[in-house]
Amino acid sequence: MTKRIIKLSFMTFFIILAVVVIAAVIFMQQPLFGKQPSGARLERIKQSPHYRDGQFQNEHFTPDLAEGNSYLKVFTKFFFGKSKYNIPGALIPSQKTDLLHLKPDENVLVWFGHSSYFMQIDGKTMLVDPVFSGSASPISFTTPSFKGTDVYQVEDFPSIDYLFISHDHWDHLDYETILKLKPKVKKVITGLGTGEHLEYWGYDIARIIEKDWNESADLGDGFMVNLTPGRHFSGRGFSRNRAMWVSFVLQTPTKKIFIGGDSGYDDHFKRIGAKFGPFDLALLECGQYNEAWKYIHMMPEETVTAARELGAKKLMPVHWAKFALSIHDWNEPILRASAEAQKQNMPLVTPLIGQKVDLDGDQTFTQWWKEARLQPEE
């Protein structure tokens, strides 16, 4: 009798497991997961010097987890070891800039939290890694945006000359937002492989500029973009590194901007600075880090060092203030980055979400993240 019960228990377990696996496979057939590169695009990818053993590779050995860590340990900390200040205690403050009626000669930047921002420079409009769906995950309730951060919608944007996508992670390439933006976008600039998602979602391949590291595109009218390395990974499902993760050197008639995407710290910043610097502004990630995955996300202090090595005149720390994708305090990234910037004498650009940043002048920004109401109640 006991053997029969054990046998039935095993059968029940495997049936449940099979149902879960089948459900997951079916769920991942949805268009929002995108599509793996194929055909001519895949053949081009195979010619990349950075593509080996069926996937893109970082320049230096980059383990998913740092030494002494395991996925079990990481998942346990993520679900049971989060800071009690991981989520802000109140609405994130914001401003609303009328992007549809900017003066044509204004050189401005508007940040939307995390790594999403709009720029108008020398008469051209640009949008970087836009995420306006309210989530950074295919399962929306797992990574909701902080309250108060979703003050912009696609309808608030003018026509976009250049949409920059640094890589295909959910917090940088948002299916819902990309679909809604389609009628507004003239050109998309991204790394090898990511174009497969965009083409699958209805973007005309003629509108997609898809490049490898160390390749460039002359955009005309004095605008040039060079795609440069990062130290990260890619993937929207179980398959990883089929598309390239990139940073961008944007040269306009009057400005030079470094668009960092996601990256762990490495010597590529120094090399990019030596080749392309100095930069008027560097936008670099400073949040969602942890010692367990320090090779793929910088610590805030490293962010400031990277900006200095790039030759940046100013640093704008991004990749914070909208999603809780790590276990640290929600405002710890900017607190640590600000302290290090003082030590290294690096001027910071720290606007409110939606605040207009004047790229031609100097501004004083409040330390809004220190407001008492943003701290959770004890």
Protein Blocks (a to p, Z undefined) as FASTA:
>chain_A
ZZmmmmmmmmmmmmmmmmmmmmmmmmmmpfklopadehjllmmmmmpmkbgghiacdfbd
cdfbdghiafklmmmmmmmmccfklpcfbdcddddddfklccfkbccdddebhjbccdde
ehiacdehiafeopacfblklmccdehilmbcfklpccdfbacdfbfcfklmcfklmmmm
mmmpmbdcddehjlmmmmmnopafklpccddehiacdebjhiacddddddddedjblbgh
kbccdddddddfkbccddebjadddfklmmmmmmmmccfbdcddfehiafklmmloccfk
lmmmmmmmnopabdcdehihkbccbfbdfklmmmmmmmmmmmnopacddddehiacdfkb
ccddddfklpmklpccZZ
